[in-house]
């Protein structure tokens, strides 16, 4: 264990790629935790640690304030550019095997897995019934196989295209259907 006031170079304490920067072993004035601090002009750069500085309201680099200490923390969740909610799963969690390397998992898959009380298989797809990607209520989610999901979404897309084409053709032909008699008149 280093002694208070001991000075070492960056590479000697495990900091790589920092050149000839010096560090001093110092103690935080508030919480008395001992740590390596960068040495500037013969003095420690900070007299208190990052955590104590954040409690005082001082500006601390955001990279240090991870998780609940970060001002942008939202229960480990965030929204992707494609509109899905991603949730962080901790290392000891039962559903961690479904997560990506960084511990993130799509929240709708996590909700369905918790409801079924098992991990989802890779070919199982959780479908949003109303099409809203961030609406992860259980009543809005449906478990499908990848093939069934593909067929359903392709059929819906084809139906939407056909309805759009039908409206466009009606506008071009100016077809009028009388509601009571069902009589069709074509103008143009």
N, C-alpha and C positions, 0 to 999 in steps of 0.2 A: 504494500500500500504506500503510495507516495506521501510525502510530508507537505504540510501547508507551506507555500512559498517556493516549492521546487519548480524549476523551469526546465522545459523540454521542447524539442523541435516537434513539428506536426507529425512527421512520419514515425517518430518514436512512440507516440501515443495512439497510433492507428488512423490518423487522418491522412488520406492518400491524395496526391495531386495538389498539394497546397504549397509547394516550394519550401522556402526557408522561414516559415512563419513560426513564431514562438508562442508557447502556451505556459500558463502558470497554474499551479494547483491552488485553488482558493476556496473559501467557505462563504456561502450566501449569508448576508447580514440578517435576513429575516428568518429563514427556516433552518439555517446552519447545515445545509447539505453541502458536502464537499464535491467539487467538480473541477474539470479543466476549463480554464477561461483564456481567451486570446489575450496576448500581451501587446499593448499599444503604448509606445513612448515610455516603457519601463513600468507601466501600471496595468492592472487588470482592466479589460474593456468594460465589464459590468460588475458591480458590487453585489447585485442580487440576481437570482436565477430567473429564467423565463417565466416560470409559473408564478413566482411572487410578483414579478413585474406586471403580469396580466391581471393579478388580483388588485394591484394598485391602479390599474387603468392605463398603464404606460403602453406605448405602441410596441408590439412584439411581432416578429415575422410570423405570418400565417402558417408557414410550414411547420412551425414548432407547435402550434395549438391544434392538435389532432383530436378528432372525436368531439366529445361534449364541450371541450374547452374552446373549440373553434366557433366563431360567431355565426358561421354559415351552416352549422350542424343541424340537420333535420331528421333526427332519429335514425341515422344511417341510411337514408333514402335520398334518391335524386331522380330527376326525369331526364330520359335520353332525348336526343334530337328527333328520334322516330316516334316519341310520345309515350313510351313505356316507362313504368316506375321500376327502378332498380333498388334492391334492398341488400344490405350487408348482413352476411351470416357469419357468426363467430366460429372460431376453430373447433370448439367442443360441441357445437350444435349437431343434432341428429341429421339435419337436412344439408349439412355442409358438402356432402358428396354431389349434390345437384348444382353447386355453385361453380363459378369460373375460378381461375387461379387466385384472383384478387379477393375472393370471398363474396362477389356480387352475384345476385340471382334476380331474375325477373319476378316482381312481386306477385303477379297473377299465378305463376307456377308455384310459388311458395304458399299462397293462400289455398290452392287446390290440394297441394301435398299435405298441408296441415289438416285439412278437412278429411282427406282419405286416410290420414295417419300413416303414410308411407311415402317414400321417395318416388317421384315420377320417373318413368322409363324414358329414354331418349326419344323414342318414336311417338310418345304421347304429347299431344298438343292441347293447350288450354286456350279455348276460343272465347272471345268477348261477344256475347249475344247481340248487344246493342252497337257494336263496332267502335265504342269509345275505349281507347287503349289504356287510359289511366283510371277507368272505373273498375276497380278490383273487388267489388262486392261479390260474395259467393253466389248470390242469385243471378248475377250477370255472367258467370263463368260456366263453361261447358267443356268437359273432357272428351277429346276426339283422338282418333288415330291420325297420323300425318296424312294418309291417303284420303280419309273421309273429309278432313279439313280442306285439303287441296281441291277436292271435287266440289264441296259446298261453296268455297270462295270463288272458284272458277264459274260455277253456275250463277252465283249472284252477280259477278262482274259481267257475264254474258247477258243476263237479264237486264241489267242496267244499260248496257250498250244498245240492246234491242229496243228498250223503251225510249231511249234518247233518239234513236234512228226513226222510230215510229212517230214521235212528236215532230221531228224535223220534216218528215214526209207529209204529215197532215198540214203543216204550215205551208209547205210548197204547193199542195193541191187545193188548199183552202176547203177542206171537207167539213161540212156541217151536218151533224146528226141531231135531229129533233128529238128531245128527250121523251116526249109522250108517245109519238107515233113510230119512232125508229126510222123515219124517212131520211134518206141520205141525199144531200144536194151537193154538187161539185161546182165550184165557181172557177172561172178562169178560162 
